[in-house]
Amino acid sequence: MIDLSIVIPIKNEEDNIAALAEELNRVMDRQALEWECIWIDDGSTDRSPSEIDKVIQANSRHRVIGFEKNAGQSAALWAGFKECTGKYIATLDGDRQNDPEDIPHLIDRLEADDADMVNGYRRKREDSFVRKIASRIANGFRNLTTGKTVRDVGCSTRAFRRECVDALPLYAGMHRFMPTLVAMQGYKLAEIPVNHRPRNLGTTKYTINNRLWVGIYDIFGVMWLKKRGFQYRIARKSGSPPSTR
């Protein structure tokens, strides 16, 4: 098992892929970590597939999973998690608004052994006014109805122990509630401030309809899971399963 798997879902980010990969290589090559990066191409219709192929040819630590058609960010993340071989998993968005320089700080906090997931919170958001307001409304309603976990649930700069993946139910919208869903299974959360950068290239996929209203609707599903879900930790096992011969 290697130390760290980095998962980056993308859709139509042809202008950002090469620069993001170069940044990531520069940051991670300074670390005493064995790492890999898994790009999830969520049905891109631009030159993103060929741009990722160039990254892979230049550095074997990178690999890609390409969807036949768009399936959404939750599906992309889950597909990436299933392919990870690292002890830890980190996530970034593919639009370069998340800063790869924050990844080592996330891992340092995990290795301090006082948390199972470390979520970033954006000190200064470089987003439009509409996006900031929508995020504030969604975060406030989420914390009111599901219980406060972290201050910036929507921040994609995060890292966690790979066993936390087992806590994630499979549904569209899972990515919006990862800290909440992980905490519901008894895992410990921590937060650190992270950098957030303006989008300089490409086009945002954000709209009020595909983020705010859908996110609020999904909250009711999380409330049901919180009320009806269960958790357990195995203390011991003994005996062997029967032979299949």
VOGU-3710 file (C-alpha; in Angstrom, 3 decimals, decimal comma):
1> midlsivipi> 0,000/0,000/0,000  1,326/3,456/-0,892  0,946/6,507/1,353  -1,456/8,742/-0,560  -3,981/8,608/-3,394  -5,215/11,909/-4,822  -8,566/11,861/-6,631  -9,481/14,639/-9,077  -12,870/14,537/-10,853  -13,038/16,669/-13,986
11> kneedniaal> -15,498/17,542/-16,715  -14,460/19,762/-19,625  -11,359/21,229/-17,957  -8,995/21,048/-20,936  -7,379/24,405/-20,079  -6,607/23,503/-16,461  -5,367/19,904/-16,522  -1,735/20,391/-17,561  -1,145/23,283/-15,148  -2,816/21,469/-12,257
21> aeelnrvmdr> -0,767/18,319/-12,879  2,439/20,366/-12,993  1,567/22,040/-9,681  0,700/18,738/-8,069  3,939/17,093/-9,243  5,993/19,986/-7,898  4,312/19,917/-4,491  4,251/16,151/-4,015  7,806/15,547/-5,216  8,995/17,601/-2,235
31> qaleweciwi> 7,241/15,209/0,164  8,550/11,974/1,639  5,416/10,189/0,497  4,679/7,543/-2,088  1,721/8,915/-4,008  -0,537/8,479/-7,002  -3,110/10,685/-8,722  -6,319/9,304/-10,207  -8,159/11,560/-12,633  -11,836/10,801/-13,213
41> ddgstdrsps> -13,076/12,081/-16,558  -16,813/12,494/-16,036  -17,861/12,352/-19,684  -15,882/15,323/-21,013  -16,731/16,514/-24,503  -13,678/18,735/-25,002  -9,958/17,889/-25,207  -9,735/16,838/-21,543  -9,119/13,129/-22,338  -6,126/13,903/-24,543
51> eidkviqans> -4,773/16,398/-22,000  -4,924/13,764/-19,252  -3,212/11,257/-21,555  -0,299/13,704/-21,937  -0,027/13,968/-18,150  0,058/10,172/-17,803  2,718/9,806/-20,490  4,899/12,346/-18,690  4,503/10,883/-15,184  3,519/7,313/-14,347
61> rhrvigfekn> 2,126/8,338/-10,953  -0,946/9,603/-12,801  -3,724/7,438/-14,202  -7,254/7,996/-15,468  -10,733/6,505/-15,379  -12,963/7,809/-18,158  -16,744/7,533/-17,988  -18,717/6,697/-21,106  -21,033/9,617/-20,315  -21,523/12,163/-17,569
71> agqsaalwag> -22,548/10,517/-14,288  -21,976/13,338/-11,795  -19,364/14,260/-9,230  -20,482/11,751/-6,596  -20,119/8,864/-9,056  -16,762/10,198/-10,201  -15,411/10,411/-6,667  -16,685/6,947/-5,769  -15,106/5,416/-8,866  -11,832/7,066/-7,902
81> fkectgkyia> -12,034/5,882/-4,291  -12,487/2,285/-5,453  -9,256/2,519/-7,466  -7,159/4,058/-4,690  -4,269/2,096/-3,248  -3,172/4,675/-0,676  -3,382/4,612/3,103  -4,786/8,126/2,830  -7,027/9,677/0,164  -7,127/13,362/-0,757
91> tldgdrqndp> -9,485/15,177/-3,117  -9,204/18,306/-5,246  -11,453/19,886/-7,842  -10,110/20,063/-11,381  -10,692/23,800/-11,910  -7,495/24,864/-10,065  -9,419/26,783/-7,419  -8,113/24,298/-4,833  -4,398/24,637/-4,044  -2,210/21,490/-4,112
101> ediphlidrl> 0,079/23,168/-1,560  -2,576/22,418/1,071  -2,351/18,627/0,656  0,782/18,129/2,812  -0,844/20,102/5,652  -3,915/17,869/5,498  -1,749/14,750/5,686  0,300/16,173/8,566  -2,923/16,568/10,548  -3,991/13,006/9,757
111> eaddadmvng> -0,616/11,675/10,825  -0,952/13,540/14,120  -3,536/10,806/14,743  -6,253/13,020/16,185  -8,611/12,823/13,202  -9,856/10,409/10,553  -10,898/13,122/8,073  -9,431/16,609/7,734  -11,639/19,061/5,874  -10,415/22,387/4,555
121> yrrkredsfv> -12,276/25,625/5,046  -11,723/28,435/2,597  -10,266/31,477/4,339  -11,172/33,771/1,463  -13,552/32,486/-1,176  -12,776/33,598/-4,714  -16,285/33,038/-6,083  -19,121/35,136/-7,427  -21,512/36,855/-5,030  -24,350/34,520/-6,061
131> rkiasriang> -22,241/31,440/-5,430  -21,121/32,710/-2,008  -24,690/33,459/-0,932  -25,981/30,116/-2,206  -23,206/28,301/-0,340  -23,932/30,204/2,875  -27,632/29,341/2,661  -26,937/25,671/1,932  -24,307/25,357/4,684  -26,570/27,047/7,224
141> frnlttgktv> -29,572/24,876/6,409  -27,400/21,736/6,368  -25,963/22,475/9,815  -29,390/23,337/11,206  -31,030/20,134/10,013  -28,260/17,502/10,120  -26,087/18,878/12,911  -22,927/20,928/12,589  -19,846/18,965/11,560  -17,469/21,354/9,754
151> rdvgcstraf> -17,837/24,994/8,796  -17,293/24,530/5,039  -18,847/21,243/3,929  -18,605/22,283/0,279  -14,815/22,640/0,288  -13,281/19,929/-1,913  -9,824/20,215/-0,348  -9,892/17,313/2,103  -8,026/14,168/3,119  -9,082/11,099/5,058
161> rrecvdalpl> -8,115/7,582/6,015  -9,187/5,093/3,356  -11,480/3,237/5,788  -13,727/6,317/5,870  -14,869/5,401/2,340  -16,838/2,516/3,848  -19,051/5,106/5,563  -20,294/6,612/2,302  -23,712/5,584/0,927  -23,939/5,604/-2,859
171> yagmhrfmpt> -26,262/8,301/-4,118  -26,046/11,383/-6,330  -25,126/14,251/-4,032  -22,954/12,209/-1,672  -20,027/14,545/-2,360  -21,903/17,467/-0,773  -22,154/15,721/2,602  -18,940/13,734/2,976  -17,925/15,110/6,405  -21,467/14,627/7,739
181> lvamqgykla> -21,698/11,072/6,412  -18,271/10,144/7,777  -19,044/11,636/11,203  -22,301/9,657/11,335  -20,186/6,478/11,387  -18,202/7,610/14,405  -15,086/8,875/12,651  -13,345/11,978/14,006  -13,254/15,196/11,983  -10,794/18,092/12,015
191> eipvnhrprn> -10,509/21,322/10,046  -7,667/23,465/8,769  -7,737/26,704/6,753  -6,916/26,295/3,047  -6,266/28,521/0,089  -8,975/29,218/-2,491  -8,165/30,722/-5,852  -10,211/32,409/-8,567  -11,131/30,396/-11,647  -9,010/31,852/-14,444
201> lgttkytinn> -9,683/29,329/-17,213  -12,634/27,204/-18,253  -16,304/27,581/-17,389  -17,933/26,910/-14,043  -20,557/24,156/-13,894  -22,255/25,898/-10,966  -25,844/27,114/-11,135  -28,455/27,773/-8,459  -30,492/24,818/-9,757  -27,708/22,233/-9,769
211> rlwvgiydif> -26,206/23,200/-6,409  -28,448/25,119/-4,010  -31,890/23,570/-4,552  -30,608/20,065/-5,220  -28,367/20,294/-2,167  -31,226/21,360/0,083  -33,398/18,545/-1,281  -30,616/16,019/-0,522  -30,455/17,189/3,080  -33,730/15,426/3,815
221> gvmwlkkrgf> -32,193/12,140/2,654  -29,233/12,682/4,983  -31,633/13,441/7,846  -33,327/10,081/7,220  -29,957/8,297/7,178  -28,937/9,989/10,407  -32,141/8,908/12,107  -32,231/5,348/10,771  -28,564/4,535/10,286  -26,455/2,420/12,640
231> qyriarksgs> -22,792/1,925/13,371  -20,619/-0,702/15,021  -16,956/-1,482/15,595  -15,760/-5,105/15,753  -13,852/-5,836/18,975  -12,669/-9,336/18,048  -13,080/-12,255/15,675  -12,381/-15,933/16,156  -12,744/-19,090/14,122  -12,338/-19,601/10,388
241> ppstr> -14,886/-19,560/7,581  -15,840/-22,997/6,215  -13,821/-24,407/3,365  -15,281/-23,930/-0,122  -13,605/-27,060/-1,510
//
